[in-house]
């Protein structure tokens, strides 16, 4: 495992270097660079701790083997053999842990996220399913202790939502949710169906990493701002003032609306955040497309039109088509118990990346 050790040694030297750099007054005064180096320090810290642990294990193993070669005392030889057996047992476990840690981490994984749900094919039933999936996610977020803020919503003509967007803040949000982007399909008997026939409807889910100013510089000269009166539920104030904000990014044609905050200033702040994140996502998609041309990935296809999951109510099952995983606990899944599926997607992605490293 000399290759593994040499990789860890290189990481250790970089960790020491970054540790010194983040105390340099010149770097501290350069905020974008300081933020970037601080993040690198945090990312390298656990790897460096594992390097110290692995180095100690190899050192102890070498010492025990050397002792066994020269030691004549039977009791001491037996102790050395036991230590060697124990360390040889621990070594492959630690090496597998290191391999996982060495998988290149998506720099966006630690970011907050913006989640956008939109009704697709299926009319009123798709709007109802948007509400169901929104409820599923918010229950999961609550169990994780994450904060959720409604950014924008548009109600369906009968029930549910045509679209809804929320901001989620906490630890490792985007990394946990990024594989949820795509088309989610539902098969069930709609409330509006009198014949009892099963219908198929679909909604689209988009998960965007929340872009900070240091990530993407938005030129407000390229943005047209319009104000309008918010529509829908929200109390008497909602139709009295033009507090809703619509931003149009002229070069790309992207339009963002935010109307669920009580003040125009709050809605503007949120709309700018969403617009920046969407433009940042466009840039990330361009980079990912370049990478995909070199190597297709199983889980993160980046194709928002891809059907990724089916929720079949008559059979009580959920199937993720990317990893061929089927679960028969639809009721608890729709109540926010989705961690097993998220973990399976992450494991599939890690396994694929590991294959790519050894290929």
C-alpha atoms as one frame of an Amber mdcrd trajectory, in Angstrom:
protein
   0.000   0.000   0.000   2.914   2.352  -0.673   0.748   4.185  -3.248  -1.910
   4.853  -0.602   0.716   6.053   1.873   2.339   8.373  -0.675  -1.068   9.942
  -1.405  -1.664  10.475   2.311   1.813  11.969   2.783   1.157  14.457  -0.032
  -2.152  15.404   1.634  -0.387  15.797   4.993   2.179  18.224   3.506  -0.624
  20.206   1.872  -2.575  20.275   5.167   0.485  21.668   6.992   0.944  24.242
   4.220  -2.707  25.363   4.324  -2.592  25.508   8.155   0.196  28.089   7.895
  -1.446  30.029   5.053  -4.727  30.668   6.910  -2.809  32.489   9.655  -1.060
  34.786   7.134  -2.396  38.395   7.530  -2.162  38.991   3.755  -4.373  35.958
   3.058  -6.805  36.829   5.874  -7.330  40.241   4.262  -8.137  38.574   0.899
 -11.602  37.272   1.836 -12.387  35.080  -1.219  -9.000  33.359  -0.938  -9.291
  33.030   2.856 -12.765  31.427   2.565 -11.482  28.996  -0.073  -8.431  27.991
   1.999 -10.522  27.613   5.158 -12.788  25.181   3.325  -9.760  23.263   2.032
  -8.408  23.093   5.602 -11.681  21.585   6.861 -11.748  19.079   3.984  -8.152
  17.974   4.608  -8.421  17.793   8.398 -10.172  14.388   8.613  -7.840  12.946
   5.969  -4.805  14.129   7.908  -6.150  12.570  11.123  -6.638   9.277   9.247
  -3.091   9.583   7.873  -1.733   9.874  11.445  -3.767   6.834  12.482  -2.616
   4.778   9.452   1.015   5.823   9.935   0.848   4.741  13.587  -0.683   1.378
  12.594   2.054   0.720  10.007   4.742   1.741  12.531   3.364  -0.577  15.215
   3.068  -3.404  12.685   6.670  -2.947  11.571   7.894  -2.878  15.205   5.935
  -6.027  16.108   7.335  -7.904  13.101  10.886  -6.769  13.917  10.428  -7.901
  17.534   9.194 -11.319  16.370  12.358 -11.822  14.293  14.764 -11.293  17.194
  12.786 -12.153  20.332  13.508 -15.561  21.933  11.149 -15.351  24.906   8.047
 -17.476  24.176   5.632 -15.171  25.992   6.952 -12.053  24.251   6.777 -13.811
  20.860   3.157 -14.761  21.528   2.283 -11.143  22.413   3.989  -9.923  19.230
   2.036 -12.470  17.142  -1.258 -11.376  18.721  -0.473  -7.722  18.017   0.449
  -8.525  14.392  -2.830 -10.459  13.924  -4.843  -7.589  15.387  -3.097  -4.936
  13.275  -3.359  -7.051  10.095  -7.095  -7.324  10.799  -7.467  -3.547  11.311
  -5.314  -2.575   8.337  -7.668  -3.467   5.403 -10.627  -1.898   7.251  -8.711
   1.361   7.661  -7.463   1.206   4.065 -11.047   0.913   2.764 -11.990   3.923
   4.903  -9.057   5.848   3.407 -10.099   4.938  -0.145 -13.557   6.385   0.502
 -12.033   9.552   2.010  -9.731   9.910  -1.016 -12.662  10.022  -3.442 -12.658
  13.588  -4.836 -15.346  15.482  -2.965 -17.830  17.646  -4.826 -16.942  21.178
  -3.656 -20.654  22.035  -3.646 -21.643  19.278  -1.165 -21.368  21.428   1.972
 -23.530  24.224   0.558 -27.098  25.094   1.460 -29.591  24.259  -1.273 -32.599
  25.617  -3.110 -35.240  22.996  -3.881 -37.695  23.633  -6.713 -40.715  21.393
  -7.373 -42.845  21.785 -10.518 -45.947  19.954 -11.739 -45.405  18.178 -15.053
 -47.723  15.847 -16.946 -50.960  14.924 -15.194 -52.763  18.231 -14.624 -54.416
  18.557 -11.212 -53.006  15.217 -10.023 -49.442  16.453 -10.703 -50.152  19.565
  -8.588 -51.383  17.344  -5.737 -48.227  15.216  -6.024 -46.054  18.352  -5.806
 -47.705  19.030  -2.437 -47.176  15.401  -1.343 -43.458  15.452  -2.254 -43.053
  18.895  -0.640 -44.515  17.440   2.562 -42.228  14.389   2.302 -39.104  16.520
   1.980 -40.050  19.000   4.727 -40.680  16.125   7.163 -37.239  14.732   6.318
 -35.630  18.169   6.750 -37.289  18.534  10.160 -35.889  15.138  11.254 -32.408
  16.350  10.201 -32.738  19.627  12.115 -32.387  21.705   8.934 -34.062  25.087
   8.496 -36.572  25.607   5.675 -37.782  28.888   4.227 -40.473  29.210   1.576
 -39.309  31.338  -1.359 -42.121  31.136  -3.882 -45.273  29.139  -4.547 -48.029
  28.953  -7.123 -51.174  27.071  -6.166 -52.915  24.560  -8.428 -56.369  25.261
  -9.834 -58.017  22.579  -7.652 -55.482  21.561  -5.002 -51.743  21.396  -4.417
 -49.109  23.513  -6.182 -48.117  24.164  -9.774 -44.697  24.977  -8.387 -42.999
  25.656  -5.089 -39.449  26.599  -4.168 -37.748  26.558  -0.776 -34.346  27.309
   0.709 -32.791  24.698   3.030 -29.955  25.644   5.376 -27.839  23.400   7.592
 -24.840  21.076   7.245 -24.077  19.188   4.015 -27.463  19.949   2.457 -26.592
  19.878  -1.246 -24.463  16.743  -0.874 -27.411  14.933   0.714 -30.042  16.074
  -1.798 -28.267  16.509  -5.151 -29.338  13.093  -6.481 -33.011  14.069  -6.107
 -32.927  16.228  -9.258 -34.981  14.765 -12.092 -38.483  13.548 -12.914 -40.456
  11.857 -10.127 -43.368   9.784 -11.442 -46.476   8.752  -9.478 -48.868   5.920
 -10.302 -52.136   5.971  -8.339 -55.874   6.502  -8.539 -56.368  10.295  -8.433
 -58.915  11.872  -6.085 -60.619  13.276  -9.198 -60.964   9.813 -10.847 -64.480
   8.351 -10.523 -63.773   5.076 -12.384 -60.993   3.937 -10.026 -58.380   3.812
 -12.792 -54.679   4.198 -12.043 -53.169   7.299 -13.648 -49.524   8.211 -14.179
 -48.423  11.776 -13.438 -45.029  13.398 -13.087 -43.299  16.320 -11.421 -39.793
  17.694 -11.782 -37.461  18.243  -8.851 -34.450  20.547  -9.109 -31.847  20.848
  -6.348 -29.496  23.821  -6.711 -26.437  24.563  -4.568 -26.922  28.000  -3.038
 -24.303  30.225  -4.613 -22.537  32.753  -2.416 -21.108  36.002  -3.707 -17.603
  34.501  -3.679 -18.884  31.670  -5.935 -20.661  33.671  -8.604 -20.557  37.401
  -9.165 -23.940  38.605 -10.389 -23.839  41.888 -12.319 -27.055  43.688 -11.358
 -26.724  45.827 -14.503 -27.767  42.677 -16.377 -30.914  42.304 -14.268 -34.321
  43.945 -14.743 -36.392  44.278 -11.567 -40.195  44.409 -11.563 -42.534  44.624
  -8.594 -46.096  43.301  -8.448 -48.785  42.403  -5.966 -48.461  38.911  -4.549
 -51.297  36.473  -5.143 -52.624  33.628  -3.024 -52.931  33.077   0.702 -50.919
  35.203   3.036 -53.128  37.583   4.991 -54.619  41.002   4.232 -51.261  42.709
   3.635 -50.541  40.591   0.585 -52.683  42.501  -1.927 -52.156  45.978  -0.504
 -48.525  46.491  -1.455 -46.399  45.571  -4.445 -44.049  43.498  -2.299 -43.546
  40.644  -4.798 -40.367  40.764  -6.888 -39.667  39.520 -10.399 -36.055  39.530
 -11.619 -35.154  38.952 -15.274 -31.551  38.144 -16.150 -31.349  39.746 -19.603
 -28.347  37.816 -21.060 -29.760  34.360 -20.217 -33.491  35.108 -20.142 -33.827
  33.497 -16.684 -36.799  34.790 -14.665 -37.125  34.494 -10.879 -40.119  35.462
  -8.774 -40.286  35.735  -5.004 -43.518  36.715  -3.252 -43.796  34.812   0.014
 -41.849  37.285   2.161 -43.734  40.129   3.821 -41.404  42.886   2.665 -40.173
  43.908  -0.768 -36.609  44.082   0.584 -36.790  40.488   1.890 -38.259  39.229
  -1.388 -35.570  41.043  -3.396 -32.813  39.549  -1.236 -34.218  36.029  -1.736
 -34.829  36.522  -5.465 -31.207  37.618  -5.971 -30.047  34.528  -4.066 -32.174
  32.218  -6.256 -31.078  33.945  -9.483 -27.418  33.728  -8.501 -27.860  30.029
  -7.653 -29.600  29.264 -10.956 -26.867  31.007 -12.966 -24.243  29.201 -10.902
 -26.031  25.908 -11.635 -25.911  26.668 -15.378 -22.149  27.074 -15.097 -21.867
  23.846 -13.071 -23.980  22.008 -15.677 -21.624  23.196 -18.407 -18.619  21.844
 -16.445 -20.443  18.575 -15.664 -21.363  18.139 -19.342 -17.681  18.397 -20.224
 -16.847  15.737 -17.625 -19.744  13.525 -18.750 -18.324  13.532 -22.257 -15.262
  11.838 -20.784 -17.069   9.512 -18.362 -20.776   8.771 -17.964 -21.922   8.598
 -14.358 -24.566   6.217 -13.106 -26.293   8.420 -10.552 -25.618  12.100 -11.269
 -26.575  12.224 -14.959 -27.319  15.944 -14.706 -30.265  15.352 -17.058 -33.244
  17.053 -15.432 -35.633  15.402 -17.914 -34.549  11.888 -16.875 -37.180   9.799
 -15.073 -35.370   8.878 -11.878 -38.021   7.482  -9.518 -41.499   5.951  -9.529
 -43.934   6.032  -6.607 -46.472   3.231  -7.150 -49.369   3.514  -4.691 -51.338
   0.328  -5.585 -48.200  -1.778  -4.875 -46.906   0.448  -2.060 -43.454   0.654
  -3.655 -40.822   3.215  -4.588 -38.303   2.377  -7.314 -35.200   4.401  -8.133
 -34.406   3.534 -11.744 -30.752   4.657 -11.660 -29.674   2.048  -9.120 -32.581
  -0.417  -9.577 -33.491  -0.136  -5.906 -37.074  -0.915  -4.899 -38.526  -0.366
  -1.435 -41.974  -1.468  -0.254 -42.566   1.118   2.464 -44.309   3.880   0.508
 -46.362   5.154   3.464 -43.368   5.751   5.752 -41.288   7.000   2.795 -43.894
   9.690   2.050 -43.730  10.643   5.738 -40.100  11.673   5.334 -38.272   8.391
   6.007 -36.088   8.663   2.869 -32.585   8.266   4.353 -32.107   4.665   3.157
 -32.671   5.721  -0.472 -30.364   8.741  -0.157 -27.640   6.527   1.376 -28.000
   3.938  -1.411 -27.556   6.631  -4.072 -24.476   7.996  -2.319 -22.983   4.503
  -2.016 -23.598   3.826  -5.713 -21.851   7.056  -6.649 -18.884   6.290  -4.355
 -18.559   2.758  -5.724 -18.498   4.136  -9.254 -15.891   6.743  -8.385 -13.751
   4.062  -6.733 -13.960   1.982  -9.928 -12.894   5.046 -11.900  -9.853   5.515
  -9.648  -8.647   1.941 -10.110  -9.444   1.757 -13.840
